[in-house]
C-alpha cells in the first residue's frame, strides 16, 4: 500500500498496545516483555512518545479515523 501523503510503500503489520503503543510488521515476533528495549529488540517499532502511563493528553498521539472506509492515520 502506498502512503497517501508521500507515496512511499507502507509496511503491513499490526498496531498493538500494552504499556506502550507499537507497530509489529508482518513476520516479526511479538515482544516477550512490554518495555521499549524488548519492543525494539523484537523488531517492532514504538509509535508513542516516552509517556508510559501518562495521563496528560498533550503526550497522546493524534489520530484521524474514517468511519466510512474503516481506516485510521496517526502520527508518531
CORHUJO-V450018 format. One line per field, one symbol per residue. ss: DSSP state (@ for helix, = for strand, . for the rest). psi: psi as a letter, one per 30 degrees, with the letter a starting at -180 (. if undefined). burial: + if it has 9 or more other C-alpha atoms within 8 Angstrom, else -. A space follows every 50 residues. Layout:
ss: ???
psi: ???
burial: ???
This chain:
ss: .=......=...=====...=====..........@@@@@@...==.... ......@@@...====....====..
psi: kkkfefglkkkkakklkiekklkjkkfkkkkelhleeeeeefgljkglli hkgkgjfffkkklkkjfefhllkkl.
burial: --+----------------++++++--+--+--+---+++-+++++-++- ----------+---------------
